[in-house]
């Protein structure tokens, strides 16, 4: 049974927050998420649901919760994949602040409230025209909500202190479901280029280049891991961890070289950023890109960049990745040239 919506004391300091919810065959876990949204201590909320042609009862569940959450379900469209689906939801958000919701997580009651308090603090110091992202930690749980780790960042080695463009050039640190964006960031980042690896990585790269990122160091989401996850903590244990085991040319090609390898996806991200923002990438981004190009070209620059950037990569992983990027750097501006 759906719970009644929480009705806290809403004042002028409670602007509406949009929740961009992307769904696809999420019927098994979606009610848990929607219950947690209905229980949020922050009001008002605008729930924007974009469904990617689900074949289960996802749409019917969204409709059942409409009376308590006032969910706006976008018209069914052609299948777009996770980036296109989130893009459609984000385009429809009308509030000055935006969160991203995965269909299988559970949000703690004060998640939005605590993120908004930090957002207001940063906007007061830097202004509402500054692109700002705040994010929280996550408790990692299995499909039955049994705890796997009390900290996503502790489990994965990602950094809570990631703030600079260089921190996001090679890896992302922040899952989308942990993020709160202000309108200035959404305006600056949209539309999301179709060639980027993931929407949350793109938002982190743009926020670090043009504005500010700060962490609320509390696990405010129960981050569910299961076999149907599109992305999740398990990804962090797969692609990059395998680099440690590279012993053959075949393994090198599979993990680092060629189309859709990890190095290829990193280069695509950076190429999309340069195509969008070019020389206007911001002083911080321009300086960090210069450091990265030096790292791609020569061993000394590579060591300096490794010490400078928070990549969460082991040195051998990092060294192999940069070597592979040198091969494909012609796609990324002039990164591979002298």
N, C-alpha and C positions, 0 to 999 in steps of 0.2 A: 504494500500500500504506500502511495506517495505521501510524504510528510507535508504538513502545512508549511508555507513559506515563513521564514523567520522575519520578524518585523522589528528591527532595532530602532533606536532613536536616530532618525535621519535628519541631518541639518544641512546648512549651506556648504559645509566642508565634505559632504558626501556626494560628489558628482557621480553620474552613472558610469559604470564600467561595462564594456562589451566583452562577452565571452565568445570567442570564435571557436566553434566546435566542428571538427571534421569527423564524419562517421563513415564507416564501411563495414557492413556485416558485424555490427557490434552488439547485437541483442543480448549476448550472454552476460556482459559486464556493464552495459550502458546504464541500467537502472541504478547501480551503485554510484556512478559518477553524478547522475542527475539528482539523486538524493543528497549528495554532498554539496551540490550547487544550491539546492533549495535550502540547505542549512547554513549557508554563508552568513556571517555576521554583518557583512557589508551590503547595503542596499542604496540605490537601485541597481539592478543588473539588467543587461540586455543580452539574451542568449540568441546567437545566430548559428543555426545548424545547417551545414552543407553536407549532403549525403552523396556518396560516389557510387550510385546505382546499386545499393544493397539488395540482396536477394532474400534476406531473412526478415525478421520483424522490427528492424531498427526504426523505420519510419513510424510504425504504429506505436512504438514505445515513446518516441518523441511527441507524438500527438497526444498520448495519454497524459504526459507531464505538462502539456501546454497550459492547463488551467492554473497550475501552481507556479510555473516558471515563466510564463508568457514567452515561449520559444517561438522565434521566427524561423520557419523551415523554408529554405530557399527552394525554388522550383527545381525539379529533377532535371539534370542535364546530362550530356555525354560524359562517360567515365574519363576522369582527368588525372588520377593518381594523387598521391599525398600532397605534393606541392601545389598542384592545380586546385585541389579540393580546399586546402587551407587558404589559398589566394582568393578563392571565390567567397569564403566566409569573411575574410578580412576586408575585402572590398565592400561588403555590405554592412560593416560595423559603423555606427554613427556616433559613438561615445568618445569623449576626450581621452579615455584610457582603455587599453585593450589587453586581454589575456588570451592565451591559447590553451585549448582543452583537448586532451586525448580521451577517447571514448571509454577507456578501460581503467582509468585511475580513480582515486578517491582524494578529494581535497579536504584538508582539515578546516574546521569551521572559521578560523581567523586568517585563512590564507590570503584572501584579497585584502582584508583590512590591514594586515601587517605590511604587505607589499605597498599598499597605497600610502601608508604612513611614511614609509621610506621615500616613496616617489614625491610626496609633498615636501619632504625635507630637502631633497635634491633640487626640485623645481624652485623652491624658495631661494636657494643659494645660486642657482644657475639660470633661472628663467624658464618659462614654459615653452619658449621657442627652441630650447636646447633638446636635441634628441636624447632621450633617457630610457634606459632599461634597468629594472631591478629584478632580482631573481632570488629564489630560495633553494635550500637543499631539499632532498627527497629521501624518504624511507623506501628502500627497495624491498618489495614483497613478491611472493609467488602468486600463482593463480588463486590460491585459497586464502590469501592475505597473511600468510605466515612470513615473518620477517626474514629476509635474506641479509640485509645490511641496514644499519641505522643511518647511514650516510651514503648517498650516491657518489659524492666526491671522494669519500674515503675508500669506497669500493673500487672506483675506476681510476683513481689517480688524477682526475681532472682538478683544475684549480679554481677555488672560490675567489682568488685574487686576480683573476684575468680581467684586465681593463684596457690593454693597449691593442692596436691593430695586429702587431706581431704575435700576440697570444693566440690569435684566431686564424693566422695565415695557413697553418698546417693541419690543425685540428680544431674542432669545436669543443667547448666545455659545458655548454648550458642547454639542457633539453627545453624544448618549446613549452612544455607544460609547467615549467618553473618560472616562466617569464611574465613580466608586466611591462607593457610598452606605453609611452605617451603618444599623443597624436603627432607630435613633431617627428618622432622616429618613424612611425608608420608612413607618414607622408614622404619622408626622405627615402625610405627603403622600397616603397611600392612603385611599380609592380615588381614582383619577385622574378628575376630572370629564369627562364625555363631550364637553363643549362646548369644551374647551381646544384650542389649535392643535396642540400636540405634547407628548408625555409628558416629553421631556427639558427643554423650556422650563418646564413645571410644576414639576419637581423643583428646577430652579435657582431659581425664584421662591420656593419654600417654604424651601429651604436658606438663601437670602440673608436671608429674613425672620425665621427662628427660630433660626438656628445659624451655621455658618461654611462658607466655600468657599475652597479653596486649590489652586493649580496646581503640579504637578510639571512643570517646564519642559523636557520632553523629548518628542520625537515617538515615542510608544510603540505607535502603531497605523499600519498601512499602510491608508489610507482610500481604498477603491477607488471610482472614479467611472465610471459606465457608463450606457447609455441606460435601463436598467431600475431605476435608483435611485429609491426612493420619496422620499428626501430626500438632501441632500448639498451639497457645496460649490457645485454648479451653481445651487442655489436662491438662494444669496447673490448670485450674479451676475445673477439675473433680476428678481425682484420689485422689490427696492428700487432697483436700478440704473436701472430703467425710469422711476423718478420724475424723473430728470434730464431726460427727454425729453417731459415732459408739456407739450403746447402747445395742446390742444383740450379742450373740455368733455367730449367722449366719452372721451378718455384719462383725464381726471380721474375720471370716474365708474367707469371700468373698474379703475383701480388703487387708488383711495382711497375711493370712496363706494359705498354700496349693499351688498347682502348678499354676504358672503364676500369683500369687499375686504380689503386689508391692515389698514385702520383698523378695520374690523368685527371682524377676528380679534383685534386687540390689545384692543379693548373687551371681547370675549368672555372673554379670559384674565383681565382685571382683574375683571370681573363675577363670574367663577367664584371667584376668590380672595376677594373680599369676601363672597360668599354663604357660603363655607365657614368663613371665619375671623372675619368681621365685626369687632367692636371688639377682638377678641383677636388681631388680626393682628400683634402685636408692635410695640414702640415704633418700631423702625427702619422698618418697613413703614408704620405710621401717619403718621410724619413725611414719608416720601417720597411717600406718596399725597397728602398735603396740598400738597407742592411740585408734584406733577403737576397737581392740580386748578387751582392757580394758573397753571400754564403753559397749560392749556387755555383759561382765561378771559381772560388779558391778555398783551400783548406783553412786558412787563417780566418777568413770571413765566416766560414762555416762554424768554427768553434766559438767565435764571438757571438754569433746569432743564437747558438745553442744556449749559451750562458745568459743571454739577454731575454729571450722569449720563453714564456711558459707554454711548452708544447705537450707536456705529459708523456713524451716519448723517451725511451731509453736511448742512450747514445748510439748503440749499434742500429736501432730502428731508424733513428733520425738520420744517421749517416747514409744508410741505404736509400732512404726516401729522397734525400737531397741529390744523391747521385742519379737516381732515376728521373728526378725533376729536371736535371741538366739536359737529359736527352729530349725532353718534351718542352723545354722552356721557350722555344720559338713561338709557341702559342700564347705565351704570357709576356706581352710587350717585347722588350729587348732584354729579358732577364738572362738569357744565355749568352749574350754578346758582350764584348769588351767595350 
